[in-house]
Amino acid sequence: MTTIQIELPDATAQAARDAGLLTPPVLERLLNDALRRKGVNELFEKMDELADANFPPMTMEEIQAEVDAVRAERRTRAAGS
């Protein structure tokens, strides 16, 4: 378990305390929600970058070949473990 100390303006701290937002379970939920949103935002940013890169579309055969290659690599790694 990690202890974190933060500095907030008194009014903000009091309002958050009054709203029940400064308890460990609530803070954990708020942070997890923020992390999830950040991850989603980063995913969409990467998707935009890929769209802007103008890669030629792949055929279904090319997609299947990539899927097959990944599966074969995973089987090889799993067999070696």
N, C-alpha and C positions, 0 to 999 in steps of 0.2 A: 504494500500500500504506500502511496506517495502522498506527502503533505504539501500543499501549495498555499502560499500566502500571496494575496493580491491587494493592491491599493485601489480603492474606489472613492469617489467623492462621498461625503457623509450622506447626502440626500439620496444618492443612488443606492448605497448600501442599505439604508433604512427602508427604502421602497422595496428593494429586493428581499430583504428580511421579512417585511410585512406581508409580501406576496408568497412567502414560503419558498423562495428560489435559492436560498443559501444553504440548503441541506445537501449532504453528500449524494443521496440518490437523485435528487433533482438536478444538481450540477452535472452528475455523470450523464444523465439523459440529455441535458442540453448540449454537452460537449460531443456526445455520440451523434446527436442529430446534426450538429454543425460539421462534424467530420464526414458524415454521410453526404451532406449537401455539397461539401467541398469536393469530394470524390466524384459526384455526379457532374458538377460544373467542370472539373478537369476532363472528364470523359467527353463531354460535349465540345469542349475546346479542342481536344485532339481530333474529334470527328470533323469539326470545321476545318482544321489544318489538313486532314486527309482529303476532304472535299476540294479544298483550294489547290491541292497538289496535282489535280487532273490526271490521276493514274488511269490508264485505259481499263475499261471494264473486263472482268475475267469471265471466261466461258464456264459453264457448269463442269466441264471436264477438267479445267484448270483448278477450279475450287475443289473438286473431288480429289484430284491429285495431291493438293496441299493437305487436305484432311487425312488422306491415306498416309502421307509422309509423317504427319504429327502422330498419328496412331501407332505407326511402326516404331517411331522413336520412343514413344512411351512404353511400348511392349519390350523393346530392347533394354530400356532403363530398368523396368520392373523385373525382368529376368536376371539382370545383373545384380540386383539388390539382395 
